[in-house]
Amino acid sequence: MSISSLADDEILRTDRAQLNLDRIIAPKVNEMLVDFNIDPGRVQQLRTALQPVAAESPIEKTKPSTALDALVKYIPTESVTLYVAATSAMSSLAAAFPSLTPDRLYWGFVVFTPILFLLIYIGKRRSQNLRFLPESVGDWPWWKLFAATVAFLFWALAVPPLVSTPAGQVVAAFGALLVSTILTVLGGVFEP
């Protein structure tokens, strides 16, 4: 799954009430205000009263349809794709940046993955007219940020050049599958 999909999932999970108010309920309330000639000063009171109702409104969310969908849920495809492209161009990059090694490239992308996730998450929130970040630090997408970074740590090892022996590549590939499975199972524990 892409980081973008993880960000969409997090916004739906945490900001469902605000999205429902803005998209579904607010237009109907505005129509009623005009139709029934209700004082516009009472709009905020009405929004506050409707907040619990909006939070309970169902949002259709597709569940993983196959074991493969569940297996790749937390793999940050944007980071992995960029990493694969960078490793493919490693010789050219090393010529331009002599201090760049496969290890530094790997760890650079490990740091880049949560930054990329946050940038995409913030962009998605802004496009939904939500606050820049959730008000409470506890409402930040900590689990998805952690899971995407850990998934990258293991999936990137399955790509040469860091692991170059055949036995190491088998272990790295198995580790990536194992970690993906564990992250998917733990996701059910850490997220409602």
Secondary structure, DSSP 8 states (H G I E B T S, - for coil): --HHHHHHHHHHHHSHHHHHIIIIIHHHHHHHHHHTT--GGGHHHHHHHHHHHHHHS--------SHHHHHTTT--HHHHHHHHHHHHTHHHHHHHSTT--HHHHHHHHHHHHHHHHHHHHHHHHHHTT--SS-SSGGGS-HHHHHHHHHHHHHHHHTSTTSS-SHHHHHHHHHHHHHHHHHHHHHHHHH--
